[in-house]
Amino acid sequence: MELSPEDAKLITLARSARTRNGAKHGAAVRDQDGRTYAATTVDLPSLTVDALDLAVAMAVSSGAKGIEAAALVAERTPEPIVDGTAVRDLSGHGVNVYIADLDGEVVRVGTT
């Protein structure tokens, strides 16, 4: 799948964050102003947060009013469950969420 440079950057950021933290998932989002936010799954005894939800929360806490695109990087098996509710809450329907494997290959594109 041919991605725009901006969408490819989201996958790169998500892969890098995941690798750096050794997390289950890495995610990145691009807001309406072109700023990007990357996050990983947080799995603590007292707190569990999905990587995509956390990336959206970081964008919102920085003043974002909408998300243009999102990416999630995870192992293919088991296939990650992608809710996308936080992206949809902020931006409505029609936002692409790219799901990529650990090598950065897009295996699926979901839409909110």
MIVO-196881 format. One record per residue: residue number from 1; x, y, z of N, C-alpha, C, O, CB in turn. Coordinates in Angstrom, 3 decimals. Each point is the difference from the previous one (the first is absolute). Glycine has a CB too. Example, Ala and Ser with C-alpha at 12.3 -4.5 7.8 and 13.67 -1.06 7.14 Angstrom:
(1 (13.190 -5.690 7.800) (-0.890 1.190 0.000) (0.900 1.200 0.000) (1.036 -0.019 0.665) (-2.928 -1.154 0.581)),
(2 (1.542 2.223 -1.966) (0.820 1.190 0.060) (-0.770 1.090 0.730) (0.509 1.108 0.169) (0.675 -1.736 -2.314)),
//
This chain:
(1 (0.841 -1.172 0.000) (-0.841 1.172 0.000) (0.892 1.242 0.000) (0.933 0.109 0.795) (-2.785 -1.357 0.423)),
(2 (1.556 2.159 -2.101) (0.744 1.260 -0.103) (-0.603 1.026 0.953) (-1.176 0.349 -0.105) (1.767 -0.836 -2.309)),
(3 (0.236 0.965 3.348) (-0.447 1.002 0.960) (0.599 1.354 -0.330) (1.068 0.092 -0.607) (-1.295 -1.858 2.365)),
(4 (-0.468 2.809 -1.355) (0.578 1.337 -0.108) (1.163 0.077 0.979) (0.044 -0.768 0.961) (-2.275 1.811 -1.651)),
(5 (3.176 -0.129 0.466) (1.111 0.142 0.954) (-0.480 0.289 1.417) (0.612 -0.463 0.963) (0.801 1.282 -2.832)),
(6 (-2.490 -0.065 2.010) (-0.518 0.321 1.327) (-0.555 -1.230 0.707) (0.192 -0.164 1.205) (-0.716 2.458 -2.015)),
(7 (-0.165 -3.162 0.065) (-0.540 -1.220 0.596) (1.111 -1.002 0.296) (-0.050 -0.694 1.015) (-2.107 1.065 -2.237)),
(8 (3.150 -0.453 0.354) (1.151 -0.876 0.253) (0.735 0.439 1.265) (0.494 -0.837 0.755) (-0.262 0.402 -3.231)),
(9 (-0.160 1.746 2.705) (0.642 0.524 1.203) (-0.713 -0.489 1.254) (0.654 -0.301 0.999) (0.084 2.322 -2.283)),
(10 (-2.068 -2.105 1.252) (-0.744 -0.491 1.152) (0.410 -1.426 0.351) (0.171 -0.333 1.173) (-2.082 1.823 -1.794)),
(11 (2.068 -2.322 -0.392) (0.406 -1.387 0.240) (1.416 -0.050 0.564) (0.278 -0.775 0.914) (-1.780 0.000 -2.779)),
(12 (2.393 1.596 1.325) (1.367 0.055 0.517) (0.019 0.424 1.466) (0.708 -0.597 0.811) (0.121 1.137 -3.112)),
(13 (-1.595 0.477 2.638) (-0.059 0.466 1.393) (-0.571 -1.075 0.925) (0.513 -0.211 1.100) (-0.790 2.564 -1.926)),
(14 (-0.776 -3.027 0.385) (-0.606 -1.054 0.807) (0.965 -1.170 0.201) (0.103 -0.541 1.101) (-2.360 1.221 -1.959)),
(15 (2.959 -1.065 -0.206) (0.983 -1.094 0.103) (1.113 0.370 0.962) (0.396 -0.807 0.840) (-0.917 0.099 -3.184)),
(16 (1.024 1.925 2.223) (1.103 0.446 0.853) (-0.408 0.026 1.471) (0.754 -0.448 0.864) (0.133 1.809 -2.769)),
(17 (-2.067 -0.840 2.185) (-0.469 0.065 1.386) (-0.151 -1.405 0.574) (0.419 -0.263 1.128) (-1.609 2.430 -1.614)),
(18 (0.597 -3.061 -0.285) (-0.207 -1.374 0.456) (1.323 -0.687 0.284) (0.161 -0.650 1.032) (-2.273 0.541 -2.353)),
(19 (3.058 0.255 0.404) (1.308 -0.630 0.165) (0.740 0.567 1.205) (0.582 -0.744 0.790) (-0.482 0.361 -3.255)),
(20 (-0.127 1.687 2.597) (0.706 0.668 1.092) (-0.491 -0.487 1.359) (0.802 -0.197 0.913) (-0.484 2.198 -2.377)),
(21 (-1.624 -2.196 1.606) (-0.575 -0.386 1.286) (-0.226 -1.504 0.145) (-0.322 -0.476 1.088) (-0.751 2.694 -1.035)),
(22 (1.240 -2.961 -1.139) (-0.273 -1.430 0.056) (-1.463 -0.290 0.299) (-0.334 -1.016 0.610) (2.673 0.651 0.133)),
(23 (-3.203 1.268 -1.178) (-1.432 -0.100 0.302) (-0.717 -0.926 -0.983) (0.525 -0.346 -1.058) (-0.453 2.663 2.012)),
(24 (-1.268 -2.699 -0.575) (-0.828 -0.853 -0.847) (-0.380 0.708 -1.301) (0.083 -0.591 -1.076) (-0.965 -0.545 3.130)),
(25 (0.468 2.396 -1.958) (-0.410 0.788 -1.164) (0.678 1.362 0.023) (0.322 0.531 1.063) (-2.533 -1.727 -1.122)),
(26 (2.421 1.746 -1.117) (0.421 1.381 -0.162) (-1.028 0.686 -0.877) (-0.579 -0.626 -0.888) (3.044 0.040 1.151)),
(27 (-2.696 1.859 -0.024) (-0.990 0.737 -0.789) (0.482 1.417 -0.217) (0.825 0.518 0.752) (-2.687 -1.936 0.159)),
(28 (1.333 2.036 -1.954) (0.271 1.414 -0.267) (-1.217 0.597 -0.683) (-0.700 -0.675 -0.754) (3.199 0.261 0.558)),
(29 (-2.738 1.676 0.468) (-1.093 0.729 -0.641) (0.529 1.328 -0.511) (0.984 0.534 0.512) (-2.700 -1.644 0.982)),
(30 (1.045 1.636 -2.515) (0.311 1.332 -0.543) (-1.240 0.858 0.184) (-1.097 -0.374 -0.415) (2.769 -0.551 -1.295)),
(31 (-1.483 2.086 2.341) (-1.154 0.865 0.237) (-0.282 0.885 -1.206) (0.709 -0.058 -1.005) (-0.200 0.034 3.452)),
(32 (-1.541 0.837 -2.339) (-0.447 0.838 -1.114) (1.029 1.049 -0.401) (-0.090 0.566 -1.089) (-2.236 -0.934 1.848)),
(33 (3.301 0.636 0.103) (1.054 0.972 -0.308) (1.289 -0.668 -0.476) (1.002 0.678 -0.225) (-1.999 0.843 1.924)),
(34 (0.976 -2.842 -1.855) (1.169 -0.728 -0.482) (0.967 -0.436 1.085) (1.035 -0.597 -0.298) (-1.278 1.865 -1.760)),
(35 (-0.079 -0.976 3.320) (0.865 -0.445 1.096) (-0.243 -1.481 0.252) (-1.115 -0.495 -0.163) (1.100 2.806 1.207)),
(36 (1.081 -3.016 -0.642) (-0.111 -1.430 0.244) (0.258 -0.324 1.469) (0.736 0.695 0.700) (-0.018 -1.141 -3.060)),
(37 (-1.352 -0.631 2.792) (0.116 -0.468 1.375) (0.151 -1.514 -0.039) (-0.775 -0.683 -0.668) (-0.616 2.626 1.571)),
(38 (2.381 -2.469 -0.195) (0.236 -1.441 0.038) (-0.132 -0.492 1.436) (0.335 0.710 0.948) (1.196 -0.569 -2.959)),
(39 (-2.022 -1.361 2.155) (-0.183 -0.586 1.322) (0.094 -1.517 -0.105) (-0.039 -0.567 -1.092) (-1.414 2.510 1.812)),
(40 (1.575 -2.581 0.430) (-0.009 -1.461 0.062) (-1.041 -0.452 1.007) (-0.500 0.786 0.804) (2.939 -0.887 -1.437)),
(41 (-2.750 -1.175 0.571) (-0.881 -0.593 0.983) (0.639 0.158 1.382) (1.195 -0.235 0.176) (-2.110 -1.421 -1.887)),
(42 (0.104 2.053 2.677) (0.441 0.075 1.390) (-0.702 -1.126 0.737) (-1.227 -0.098 -0.023) (1.616 2.633 -0.063)),
(43 (0.394 -3.385 0.742) (-0.569 -1.145 0.715) (0.639 -0.085 1.375) (0.987 -0.707 0.203) (-1.414 -0.534 -2.370)),
(44 (-0.154 1.971 3.104) (0.453 0.027 1.386) (-1.035 -0.710 0.871) (-1.142 -0.175 -0.424) (2.406 2.350 0.040)),
(45 (-0.885 -2.584 1.585) (-0.989 -0.639 0.871) (-1.237 0.874 0.236) (-1.111 -0.516 0.117) (2.986 -0.702 0.978)),
(46 (-1.685 2.524 -1.027) (-1.127 0.885 0.302) (-0.556 0.737 -1.207) (-0.985 0.726 0.132) (1.953 -0.468 2.098)),
(47 (-0.359 -0.423 -3.418) (-0.425 0.773 -1.168) (0.330 -0.746 -1.284) (1.136 -0.424 -0.210) (-0.798 2.556 1.489)),
(48 (-1.336 -2.288 -2.129) (0.207 -0.568 -1.330) (-0.612 0.968 -1.004) (-1.176 0.350 0.098) (1.155 -2.759 0.780)),
(49 (0.835 2.839 -1.850) (-0.471 0.931 -1.024) (0.486 -0.503 -1.352) (1.179 -0.310 -0.174) (-1.161 2.275 1.802)),
(50 (-0.935 -2.043 -2.576) (0.312 -0.385 -1.366) (0.863 1.080 -0.659) (-0.196 1.188 0.252) (-1.965 -2.504 -0.403)),
(51 (3.102 0.911 -0.681) (0.920 0.940 -0.650) (-0.736 1.044 -0.830) (0.341 1.182 0.059) (1.374 -2.979 -0.112)),
(52 (-2.711 1.386 -0.714) (-0.717 0.951 -0.852) (-0.793 0.996 0.850) (-0.025 1.194 -0.299) (-0.127 -2.937 -1.517)),
(53 (-0.489 1.253 2.866) (-0.728 0.904 0.891) (0.949 1.010 0.648) (-0.335 1.177 0.131) (-1.358 -2.986 0.304)),
(54 (2.865 1.347 -0.035) (0.961 0.891 0.639) (0.522 1.050 -0.978) (0.169 1.160 0.376) (0.471 -3.013 1.176)),
(55 (-0.384 1.467 -2.791) (0.455 0.976 -0.999) (-1.065 1.072 -0.230) (0.323 1.180 -0.130) (1.083 -2.959 -0.975)),
(56 (-2.666 1.371 1.056) (-1.090 0.969 -0.149) (-0.060 0.903 1.229) (-0.161 1.213 -0.132) (-1.138 -2.839 -1.306)),
(57 (1.426 1.046 2.629) (-0.036 0.803 1.226) (1.138 1.022 0.016) (-0.197 1.135 0.434) (-0.853 -3.068 0.793)),
(58 (2.226 1.545 -1.692) (1.125 0.936 -0.062) (-0.310 1.151 -0.959) (0.318 1.156 0.279) (1.282 -3.038 0.241)),
(59 (-2.221 1.553 -1.647) (-0.363 1.037 -0.965) (-1.018 0.961 0.611) (0.141 1.217 -0.116) (0.310 -2.812 -1.786)),
(60 (-1.466 1.050 2.546) (-1.033 0.836 0.617) (0.612 0.883 1.086) (-0.329 1.182 0.096) (-1.412 -2.941 -0.590)),
(61 (2.627 1.190 1.311) (0.592 0.789 1.082) (0.935 1.083 -0.528) (0.372 0.919 0.730) (-0.551 -2.912 0.754)),
(62 (0.555 1.879 -2.757) (0.829 1.033 -0.627) (-0.835 0.990 -0.810) (0.546 0.892 -0.651) (1.336 -2.527 0.562)),
(63 (-3.207 1.477 0.129) (-0.880 0.954 -0.652) (-0.571 -0.420 -1.340) (-0.667 0.803 -0.652) (1.951 0.854 1.813)),
(64 (-1.044 -2.891 -1.594) (-0.526 -0.450 -1.294) (-1.519 -0.030 0.027) (-0.613 -0.408 0.987) (2.684 -0.957 -1.373)),
(65 (-2.662 1.803 -0.708) (-1.457 -0.007 -0.148) (-0.471 -1.097 -0.946) (-1.202 -0.228 -0.142) (1.190 2.678 0.586)),
(66 (0.962 -3.133 -1.094) (-0.347 -1.064 -0.929) (1.207 -0.828 -0.367) (1.138 0.451 0.134) (-2.976 0.948 -1.013)),
(67 (1.590 -2.616 0.412) (1.044 -0.915 -0.445) (-0.179 -0.223 -1.495) (-1.108 -0.282 -0.458) (1.237 -0.850 2.739)),
(68 (0.956 1.256 -3.047) (-0.041 -0.243 -1.447) (0.221 -1.465 -0.343) (-0.632 -0.523 -0.918) (1.455 2.836 0.558)),
(69 (0.077 -2.986 1.096) (0.325 -1.397 -0.275) (0.666 -0.590 1.228) (0.508 0.721 0.860) (-0.255 -0.266 -3.339)),
(70 (-0.262 -1.792 2.548) (0.596 -0.697 1.129) (0.651 -1.285 -0.490) (-0.338 -0.519 -1.063) (-1.372 1.504 2.641)),
(71 (2.654 -1.491 -0.780) (0.660 -1.268 -0.318) (0.207 -0.786 1.279) (0.248 0.566 1.065) (0.898 0.455 -3.068)),
(72 (-1.251 -2.336 1.880) (0.267 -0.904 1.104) (0.932 -1.085 -0.507) (-0.236 -0.578 -1.061) (-2.013 1.057 2.146)),
(73 (3.311 -0.761 -0.330) (0.955 -1.051 -0.352) (-0.083 -1.084 1.059) (0.068 0.274 1.199) (1.472 1.371 -2.376)),
(74 (-1.689 -2.888 0.713) (-0.126 -1.129 0.913) (0.370 -1.283 -0.739) (0.133 -0.017 -1.223) (-1.944 1.209 2.543)),
(75 (1.974 -2.260 -0.552) (0.220 -1.303 -0.616) (-1.245 -0.400 -0.773) (-1.119 0.369 0.357) (2.718 -1.038 1.481)),
(76 (-1.386 -0.093 -2.903) (-1.147 -0.442 -0.810) (-0.855 -1.021 0.738) (-1.217 -0.044 -0.181) (2.554 0.470 -1.878)),
(77 (-0.703 -1.244 2.886) (-0.723 -1.052 0.696) (0.230 0.130 1.481) (1.161 -0.015 0.409) (-0.965 -1.499 -2.382)),
(78 (-1.189 1.639 2.806) (-1.381 0.151 -0.445) (-0.212 1.389 -0.584) (0.633 0.969 0.421) (-1.400 -2.607 1.325)),
(79 (-0.122 1.721 -2.712) (-0.266 1.296 -0.633) (-0.516 0.980 1.041) (-0.912 -0.317 0.764) (0.409 -0.810 -2.966)),
(80 (1.088 2.319 2.229) (-0.411 0.954 1.033) (-1.448 0.435 -0.183) (-0.482 0.184 -1.118) (2.843 0.603 1.286)),
(81 (-3.029 -0.630 0.952) (-1.360 0.534 -0.014) (0.134 1.516 0.056) (0.561 0.555 0.945) (-1.570 -2.631 0.203)),
(82 (0.488 2.727 -2.168) (0.102 1.451 -0.077) (-1.387 0.575 0.138) (-0.873 -0.212 -0.840) (2.924 0.095 -0.623)),
(83 (-2.233 0.850 2.540) (-1.306 0.573 0.272) (-0.202 1.274 -0.812) (-0.992 0.123 -0.719) (1.035 -1.110 3.027)),
(84 (0.878 1.928 -2.203) (-0.109 1.247 -0.742) (-1.034 0.964 0.552) (-0.255 1.049 -0.592) (0.967 -2.308 -1.371)),
(85 (-1.311 0.909 3.099) (-1.047 0.849 0.562) (0.513 1.381 0.353) (-0.684 0.992 -0.253) (-0.424 -3.020 1.124)),
(86 (2.299 2.115 -0.292) (0.542 1.313 0.379) (0.238 0.866 -1.231) (-0.251 1.205 0.033) (1.325 -2.234 1.987)),
(87 (-0.592 0.430 -3.103) (0.201 0.747 -1.247) (-1.346 0.497 -0.510) (-0.135 1.160 -0.390) (2.183 -2.539 -0.176)),
(88 (-3.032 0.505 0.570) (-1.347 0.366 -0.476) (-0.629 1.062 0.899) (-0.663 0.912 -0.493) (0.380 -3.222 -0.463)),
(89 (0.484 2.201 2.273) (-0.539 1.004 0.925) (0.510 1.394 -0.333) (-0.745 0.977 0.076) (0.599 -2.725 1.698)),
(90 (1.419 1.834 -2.142) (0.605 1.298 -0.281) (-0.283 0.479 -1.418) (-0.171 1.197 -0.226) (1.944 -1.743 1.868)),
(91 (-1.823 -0.374 -2.594) (-0.034 0.404 -1.408) (-1.181 -0.507 -0.802) (-0.148 0.363 -1.167) (2.553 -0.304 1.315)),
(92 (-3.233 -0.873 0.434) (-1.131 -0.529 -0.741) (0.392 -1.165 -0.885) (1.017 -0.656 0.226) (-2.033 2.902 -0.173)),
(93 (0.208 -2.493 -1.050) (0.205 -1.144 -0.892) (0.893 0.382 -1.177) (0.121 1.171 -0.362) (-2.364 -2.086 1.029)),
(94 (2.866 -0.112 -1.255) (0.767 0.191 -1.216) (1.493 0.206 0.182) (0.690 0.334 -0.962) (-2.720 0.596 0.064)),
(95 (2.550 -1.120 2.110) (1.439 0.144 0.238) (0.661 -1.361 -0.189) (-0.437 -0.992 0.583) (0.063 2.919 1.040)),
(96 (1.426 -1.974 -2.439) (0.724 -1.246 -0.213) (0.858 -0.342 1.204) (0.685 0.855 0.562) (-0.679 -0.423 -3.018)),
(97 (-0.059 -1.720 2.843) (0.878 -0.547 1.027) (0.776 -1.125 -0.667) (-0.564 -1.048 -0.315) (-1.019 1.666 2.254)),
(98 (2.882 -0.400 -2.155) (0.862 -0.978 -0.647) (0.498 -0.993 1.040) (0.544 0.392 1.033) (0.145 1.293 -2.788)),
(99 (-0.878 -2.979 1.478) (0.485 -1.056 0.878) (1.200 -0.626 -0.704) (-0.113 -0.507 -1.116) (-2.215 0.059 2.138)),
(100 (3.478 0.492 -0.350) (1.229 -0.512 -0.604) (0.616 -1.064 0.895) (-0.203 -0.006 1.214) (0.593 2.211 -2.358)),
(101 (0.372 -3.113 0.517) (0.712 -1.013 0.773) (1.315 0.585 0.522) (0.290 1.178 -0.210) (-1.339 -3.030 -1.175)),
(102 (1.829 1.030 2.059) (1.219 0.482 0.631) (1.039 0.511 -0.996) (0.883 0.776 0.366) (-1.323 -2.379 1.455)),
(103 (0.337 1.169 -3.079) (0.908 0.470 -1.045) (-0.493 1.284 -0.660) (0.681 0.560 -0.859) (-0.008 -2.920 0.467)),
(104 (-1.852 2.826 0.791) (-0.543 1.230 -0.570) (-0.856 -0.213 -1.220) (-0.404 0.967 -0.645) (2.359 0.163 1.519)),
(105 (-2.248 -2.389 -1.215) (-0.842 -0.284 -1.168) (-1.471 0.154 0.404) (-0.449 -0.615 0.967) (2.198 -0.982 -1.933)),
(106 (-2.479 2.404 0.237) (-1.420 0.194 0.286) (-0.748 -1.275 -0.371) (0.059 -0.467 -1.137) (0.116 2.975 0.733)),
(107 (-0.872 -3.052 1.378) (-0.747 -1.235 -0.222) (-1.494 0.254 -0.098) (-0.748 -0.846 -0.491) (2.521 -0.397 1.702)),
(108 (-2.208 2.407 -0.745) (-1.415 0.329 -0.056) (-0.163 1.508 0.199) (0.799 0.641 0.683) (-1.438 -2.947 0.191)),
(109 (-0.390 2.843 -1.473) (-0.352 1.401 0.228) (-1.435 0.023 0.500) (-0.931 -0.402 -0.698) (2.537 1.250 -1.111)),
(110 (-1.758 -0.367 3.033) (-1.330 0.156 0.553) (-0.430 1.449 -0.158) (0.835 0.884 -0.193) (-0.448 -2.767 1.834)),
(111 (-1.651 2.117 -1.562) (-0.532 1.363 -0.076) (-0.971 0.183 1.155) (-0.833 -0.863 0.280) (1.103 0.955 -2.818)),
(112 (-0.143 1.055 3.202) (-0.893 0.260 1.131) (-1.405 0.261 -0.499) (-0.905 0.240 0.799) (2.811 0.692 0.535)),
//
